[in-house]
């Protein structure tokens, strides 16, 4: 509320040095009132007209009974009519069945819902080709009357009107907000997953299952640990997820402008188990979801955006208490979050999905769910169209106040739908939306129950609990790439300071890890180069080979039983935190290992070309049978904890073989590894058999860190040049043979895509 200061009596005038100077000049004659009026007649007239205009506008504004809009500009909120909380008897809602449409008997579990205002786009035609998903197109008053696309269920305005949903009474005719009808139709027809999309985005690779988690009850998903933003900063309630995916200077539509400057990456992350990511927000390449401020200040008028995000960055979860903007064109909703699909109708179309997203995130905490943001899932072309700043203006003013309100909101209701109605009522009272959306919420909830939706059960939330400090074991690090972006029409790239900072972080992360390399072949031309490359990152680089070289500090070890030499190295570095083994024909992209847990075992058990399980029967080779017999004898002599673990991880009458190109042993498991090597004794168990046996005995395979699962693995007989299949976005690449200086220079050149400072070594 604006308050005027009370009038004050001016203090007596005090003479200064300037006053004394003025005394030397003749004083002007006093001006009489009539003469003053005649001199200033134009100013008086202008001021009077302006005053009357302002008074008239104020009178009209004060007398207007129109309801307030979302996040209005007024610093003094106008008096609102009392808001009434709708009364709903949730137990007496009658079902609504589809009896009118030609799709009455159709059922599908996976739906893509889009709004269409023009004839089918190329992107929409590609959406139809995604296998296992049903596309549902929702028309409005702008949609051509002869709209049609094979394979798509299209609902015109007339067909929507016949469905009998209560929300129809509240929806505009000319807006994408009519998608709410489509959501209800999909739920009514068996939906378990709804991908909220638009008709200009193309799913990368044409497969949603490659980007999102579709089966949350799957054992692998539930056991998976997902990086989560930490909650230690009690003052942080909103963040920009684009930073995590490599774009620090890009921000999503709906992020408060006061938070745009927060471009630093996380000091550390924590983790959360999978299975509760009910809302999954994808990132868009090309033209991401940005606001008009970004769009108009970061490009030339004739230049189309083509912004790329890091497709290999891990997905990241938002904890209770922290939010991020969500949108309506690249978001996957699981059935436990179908209630969150409702698009508000009393706000501008550009604010609707943003407001929905924040409203939904606050309510999601009540059912124990998470929002997880995923690497690029779609590509959207920039059509170089005008961005509707006018429709976004309300969004830029007070969205921060909305987030603060939601974070502090509490409800004592005991049913989830009653909490939804309670929050919607509070938003109307506070003026974030109008009573129209409160009534729309009531109709939406009733329609959900009418089409057979079962509301989720409430779970305890942690907002009011003290936030415990994360200990070192709970902290996970990930350092985002800094991808090229656009700043005021000028392309921005990596800086030397950033590159040096990355090198310091890598060294800090791996500075207590010993790298053990086995180089197959002559080492004279490569040993020093390997130490030059990896010695910048790791505590030290120990090189083993089939032939010793004292001048180069290369020690001899038999390739087929090199594991027996590792305890000697362990004993030489008793203060190290872990040991990373690497074969010389495998390239390590150390910058992509930052998120790995250094307290866990790493191995290529999820790389099928490296880790295989063979069935042992009469048809097997003699070598396999002999190896299996020796493994059986070693297992029988294992201590109970190692033997039990091995038998839980292995299958009867089988032999597990792993090429063991790269694996990591943390200090915690060094003792077990040494004991297992001792049990092998004089048995001639091959390195490729002994190492997977040791790993399965040391810990459950479910607990291995999966960081190496995305390595590139090509057959050794491939005719492609290594540089043709190398990628700086994966943790490791195999095979890559370096036998001379020219090979090493080529390797440095391609690795510079991930570590630009390597160009100084070329």
Long-range contacts (C-beta under 8 A, 24 or more apart in sequence): 1-76, 2-75, 2-76, 67-346, 67-434, 67-435, 67-436, 68-431, 68-434, 69-346, 69-347, 69-348, 69-394, 69-434, 70-344, 70-346, 70-347, 70-348, 70-351, 70-355, 70-394, 70-395, 70-432, 70-433, 71-351, 71-394, 71-395, 71-397, 71-398, 71-399, 71-401, 71-402, 71-432, 72-394, 72-397, 72-431, 73-393, 73-394, 73-397, 77-431, 80-431, 81-435, 83-425, 83-428, 83-429, 83-435, 83-438, 84-435, 85-421, 85-425, 85-438, 86-421, 86-438, 86-439, 86-442, 88-417, 88-421, 88-442, 88-445, 88-446, 90-415, 90-417, 90-418, 90-445, 90-449, 93-446, 93-449, 93-450, 94-450, 95-450, 95-451, 95-452, 96-163, 96-164, 96-165, 96-188, 96-447, 96-450, 96-451, 97-188, 98-163, 98-185, 98-188, 98-189, 100-159, 100-162, 100-163, 101-155, 101-159, 101-162, 101-163, 103-153, 103-189, 106-153, 106-189, 107-189, 107-190, 108-133, 108-134, 108-186, 108-189, 108-190, 108-191, 109-190, 109-191, 109-192, 109-193, 110-134, 110-191, 110-192, 110-193, 110-195, 110-214, 111-135, 111-136, 111-186, 111-189, 111-191, 111-193, 111-194, 111-195, 112-136, 112-194, 112-195, 112-197, 113-138, 113-179, 113-182, 113-183, 113-186, 113-194, 113-195, 113-196, 113-197, 114-138, 114-179, 114-197, 114-198, 114-199, 115-140, 115-175, 115-176, 115-178, 115-179, 115-182, 115-198, 115-199, 116-143, 116-147, 116-154, 116-199, 117-142, 117-143, 117-176, 118-142, 118-143, 118-144, 119-144, 119-147, 120-147, 120-149, 120-152, 120-199, 121-199, 121-200, 123-199, 123-200, 123-201, 123-202, 124-149, 124-152, 124-199, 125-149, 126-202, 126-203, 126-206, 127-197, 127-199, 127-202, 127-203, 128-152, 129-206, 130-203, 130-206, 130-207, 130-208, 131-207, 132-209, 133-195, 133-208, 134-186, 136-182, 136-185, 136-186, 137-182, 137-199, 138-176, 138-178, 138-179, 138-181, 138-182, 139-178, 140-173, 140-174, 140-175, 140-176, 140-178, 141-173, 141-174, 142-174, 155-181, 155-182, 155-185, 165-443, 165-447, 165-450, 166-443, 166-444, 166-446, 166-447, 166-450, 167-440, 167-443, 167-444, 167-447, 169-443, 170-345, 170-436, 170-439, 170-440, 170-443, 171-345, 172-345, 175-349, 176-328, 176-343, 176-349, 177-343, 177-344, 177-345, 177-349, 177-352, 179-328, 179-341, 179-343, 180-341, 180-342, 180-343, 180-444, 183-338, 183-341, 183-342, 184-447, 184-448, 184-451, 187-338, 187-448, 187-451, 187-452, 187-453, 188-451, 188-452, 191-335, 191-338, 192-334, 192-335, 193-332, 193-333, 193-334, 193-335, 194-332, 194-333, 194-338, 194-341, 195-331, 195-332, 195-333, 196-328, 196-329, 196-330, 196-331, 196-332, 196-333, 196-341, 197-329, 197-330, 197-378, 198-328, 198-329, 200-329, 200-380, 200-381, 200-383, 201-284, 201-329, 201-330, 201-378, 201-379, 201-380, 202-378, 202-379, 202-380, 203-377, 203-378, 204-285, 204-311, 204-376, 204-377, 204-378, 204-379, 208-332, 208-377, 211-282, 211-374, 211-375, 211-376, 211-377, 212-280, 212-282, 212-332, 212-374, 212-377, 213-274, 213-277, 213-280, 213-372, 216-274, 216-275, 216-276, 216-277, 216-278, 216-334, 217-275, 221-274, 221-275, 222-273, 222-274, 222-275, 223-273, 223-274, 223-702, 224-273, 224-274, 224-706, 225-271, 225-272, 225-273, 225-274, 226-271, 226-272, 226-273, 226-274, 226-277, 226-314, 226-315, 226-316, 226-317, 226-372, 227-269, 227-270, 227-271, 227-314, 227-315, 227-316, 227-317, 227-476, 227-478, 227-595, 228-269, 228-270, 228-271, 228-272, 228-316, 228-317, 228-318, 228-319, 228-370, 229-266, 229-269, 229-270, 229-316, 229-317, 229-318, 229-319, 229-322, 230-266, 230-267, 230-268, 230-269, 230-270, 230-319, 230-470, 230-475, 231-270, 231-319, 231-320, 231-321, 231-322, 231-467, 232-467, 232-469, 232-470, 234-467, 236-322, 237-321, 237-322, 237-323, 237-403, 237-404, 237-407, 238-322, 238-323, 238-324, 238-400, 238-403, 239-318, 239-322, 239-323, 239-324, 240-324, 241-281, 241-283, 241-316, 241-324, 241-373, 242-283, 242-288, 242-309, 243-480, 244-313, 244-316, 244-373, 244-478, 244-480, 245-283, 245-309, 245-310, 245-313, 245-373, 245-375, 245-376, 245-480, 246-308, 246-309, 246-310, 246-313, 246-480, 246-481, 246-482, 246-483, 247-288, 247-307, 247-309, 247-483, 247-485, 248-480, 248-482, 248-485, 249-485, 249-486, 249-487, 249-492, 250-288, 250-290, 250-294, 250-307, 250-485, 251-290, 251-291, 251-294, 252-288, 252-289, 252-290, 252-291, 252-324, 252-325, 252-327, 253-289, 253-290, 253-291, 253-325, 253-327, 253-350, 253-354, 253-392, 253-395, 254-291, 254-325, 254-326, 254-327, 254-354, 254-357, 254-358, 254-395, 254-399, 255-291, 255-324, 255-325, 255-399, 256-399, 256-400, 256-403, 257-293, 257-396, 258-400, 259-400, 265-478, 265-479, 265-480, 266-478, 268-470, 268-475, 268-476, 268-477, 269-316, 269-475, 269-476, 269-477, 269-478, 269-595, 270-319, 270-470, 270-474, 270-475, 270-476, 271-474, 271-476, 272-317, 272-319, 272-370, 276-368, 276-369, 276-370, 277-317, 277-334, 277-369, 277-370, 277-371, 277-372, 278-333, 278-334, 278-336, 278-337, 278-340, 278-364, 278-367, 278-369, 278-370, 279-326, 279-331, 279-332, 279-333, 279-334, 279-337, 279-340, 279-360, 279-361, 279-364, 279-369, 279-370, 279-371, 279-372, 280-331, 280-332, 280-333, 280-334, 280-371, 280-372, 280-374, 281-324, 281-326, 281-327, 281-330, 281-331, 281-371, 281-372, 281-373, 281-374, 282-330, 282-331, 282-332, 282-373, 282-374, 282-376, 282-377, 282-378, 283-309, 283-330, 283-373, 283-374, 283-375, 283-376, 283-377, 284-329, 284-330, 284-376, 284-377, 284-378, 284-379, 284-380, 285-309, 285-376, 285-378, 285-379, 285-380, 286-379, 286-380, 286-381, 286-382, 287-380, 287-381, 287-382, 288-380, 289-325, 289-327, 289-329, 289-330, 291-387, 291-392, 291-395, 291-396, 292-387, 292-388, 292-389, 292-392, 293-389, 293-396, 295-387, 296-387, 296-389, 297-488, 298-486, 298-487, 298-488, 298-489, 299-486, 299-489, 300-489, 301-384, 302-384, 303-384, 303-489, 304-381, 304-382, 304-383, 304-384, 305-382, 305-486, 306-382, 307-485, 307-486, 308-376, 308-483, 308-484, 309-375, 309-376, 309-483, 310-375, 310-480, 310-481, 310-483, 310-729, 311-375, 311-376, 311-729, 312-375, 312-592, 312-710, 312-729, 312-730, 313-375, 313-478, 313-480, 313-481, 314-375, 314-478, 314-595, 315-372, 315-373, 315-374, 315-375, 316-372, 316-373, 317-370, 317-371, 317-372, 317-373, 318-361, 318-370, 318-371, 318-372, 318-373, 319-370, 320-365, 320-461, 320-462, 320-463, 321-365, 321-407, 321-462, 321-463, 323-357, 323-358, 323-361, 323-362, 323-371, 323-403, 323-406, 323-407, 324-361, 324-371, 324-373, 325-354, 325-357, 325-358, 326-353, 326-354, 326-356, 326-357, 326-358, 326-360, 326-361, 326-371, 327-353, 327-354, 327-357, 328-352, 328-353, 328-356, 329-378, 329-380, 330-377, 330-378, 335-453, 336-367, 336-369, 336-456, 337-364, 337-369, 338-448, 338-453, 339-363, 339-416, 339-417, 339-420, 339-445, 339-448, 339-453, 339-455, 339-456, 340-364, 342-440, 342-441, 342-444, 344-433, 344-437, 344-440, 345-436, 345-437, 345-440, 346-433, 346-434, 346-436, 346-437, 346-440, 347-394, 347-433, 347-437, 348-391, 348-392, 348-394, 348-395, 349-391, 350-388, 350-391, 350-392, 350-395, 351-391, 351-392, 351-394, 351-395, 354-395, 354-399, 355-402, 355-432, 355-433, 358-399, 358-402, 358-403, 358-406, 359-406, 359-423, 359-424, 359-427, 361-406, 362-406, 362-407, 362-409, 362-423, 363-416, 363-419, 363-420, 363-423, 365-461, 365-463, 366-416, 366-419, 366-458, 366-459, 366-461, 367-416, 367-456, 367-457, 367-458, 367-459, 368-459, 368-460, 368-461, 369-456, 402-432, 405-430, 405-432, 407-463, 410-463, 410-464, 414-458, 415-455, 415-458, 416-455, 416-456, 416-457, 416-458, 417-445, 417-449, 417-455, 419-458, 420-445, 421-445, 473-599, 476-595, 476-597, 477-505, 477-509, 477-594, 477-595, 478-594, 478-595, 479-505, 479-506, 479-591, 479-594, 481-591, 481-754, 494-756, 499-755, 499-756, 499-757, 500-757, 502-591, 502-755, 503-536, 503-537, 503-755, 503-757, 505-594, 506-537, 506-590, 506-591, 506-594, 507-536, 507-537, 509-594, 509-598, 510-537, 510-538, 510-539, 510-580, 510-590, 510-593, 511-537, 511-538, 511-539, 512-539, 512-575, 512-576, 512-577, 512-578, 513-538, 513-539, 513-576, 513-577, 513-578, 513-579, 513-580, 513-598, 513-664, 514-538, 514-539, 514-540, 514-542, 514-569, 514-573, 514-576, 514-578, 514-579, 514-580, 515-539, 515-540, 515-541, 515-542, 515-580, 515-582, 516-542, 516-544, 516-566, 516-569, 516-579, 516-580, 516-581, 516-582, 517-541, 517-542, 517-543, 517-544, 517-581, 517-582, 517-583, 517-584, 518-543, 518-544, 518-545, 518-557, 518-559, 518-562, 518-581, 518-582, 518-583, 518-584, 519-543, 519-544, 519-545, 519-554, 519-584, 520-545, 520-546, 520-559, 520-583, 520-584, 520-585, 521-545, 521-546, 521-584, 521-739, 522-739, 523-547, 523-549, 523-552, 523-554, 524-549, 524-552, 525-739, 525-740, 525-741, 526-584, 526-738, 526-739, 526-740, 526-744, 527-552, 527-553, 527-554, 528-552, 529-738, 529-741, 529-744, 530-584, 532-761, 533-748, 533-751, 533-758, 533-761, 534-588, 534-590, 537-590, 538-580, 539-573, 539-576, 540-573, 542-569, 559-687, 560-686, 560-687, 561-684, 561-685, 561-686, 561-687, 561-690, 562-687, 563-677, 563-687, 563-690, 563-691, 563-694, 564-677, 564-680, 566-665, 566-673, 566-677, 567-673, 567-674, 567-677, 570-670, 570-673, 570-674, 576-667, 577-666, 577-667, 578-664, 578-665, 578-666, 578-667, 579-664, 579-665, 579-670, 580-662, 580-663, 580-664, 581-660, 581-662, 581-663, 581-664, 581-665, 582-661, 582-662, 583-660, 583-661, 583-662, 583-734, 584-737, 584-738, 585-661, 585-734, 585-735, 585-736, 585-737, 586-661, 586-662, 586-732, 586-733, 586-734, 586-735, 586-736, 587-726, 587-732, 587-733, 587-734, 587-736, 587-747, 587-751, 588-662, 588-731, 588-732, 589-728, 589-729, 589-730, 589-731, 589-732, 589-733, 589-751, 589-754, 590-755, 591-728, 591-754, 591-755, 592-707, 592-728, 592-729, 592-730, 592-731, 592-754, 593-707, 593-731, 595-707, 596-664, 596-705, 596-707, 596-731, 597-705, 598-664, 598-666, 599-666, 599-668, 600-666, 600-699, 600-703, 600-704, 600-705, 601-663, 601-664, 601-665, 601-666, 601-669, 601-695, 601-698, 601-699, 601-703, 601-704, 601-705, 602-662, 602-663, 602-664, 602-704, 602-705, 602-707, 602-708, 603-658, 603-660, 603-662, 603-663, 603-664, 603-691, 603-692, 603-695, 603-704, 603-708, 604-658, 604-659, 604-660, 604-661, 604-662, 604-663, 604-708, 604-709, 604-711, 604-713, 605-658, 605-692, 605-695, 605-701, 605-704, 606-706, 606-708, 606-709, 607-708, 607-709, 607-711, 607-713, 609-659, 609-713, 609-715, 610-658, 610-659, 610-660, 610-661, 610-713, 610-734, 611-656, 611-657, 611-658, 611-659, 611-692, 612-656, 612-657, 612-658, 613-651, 613-654, 613-655, 613-656, 613-657, 614-654, 614-655, 614-656, 614-657, 615-653, 615-654, 616-653, 616-654, 616-655, 617-653, 624-655, 627-655, 627-685, 627-686, 627-689, 628-655, 630-683, 630-684, 630-685, 631-655, 631-685, 631-689, 631-693, 633-683, 634-676, 634-679, 634-680, 634-683, 634-685, 634-693, 635-693, 635-697, 637-679, 638-676, 638-679, 638-697, 639-675, 642-672, 642-675, 642-676, 642-697, 642-698, 643-697, 645-696, 645-697, 645-698, 645-699, 645-700, 646-693, 646-696, 646-697, 648-700, 649-696, 649-697, 649-700, 649-701, 650-696, 655-689, 656-689, 656-692, 656-693, 656-696, 657-688, 657-689, 657-692, 658-688, 658-691, 658-692, 658-695, 659-688, 660-687, 660-688, 660-691, 660-692, 661-732, 661-734, 662-708, 662-711, 662-732, 662-734, 663-691, 663-695, 664-705, 669-698, 669-699, 672-697, 672-698, 673-698, 707-731, 708-732, 723-749, 723-750, 726-750, 728-753, 728-754, 729-754
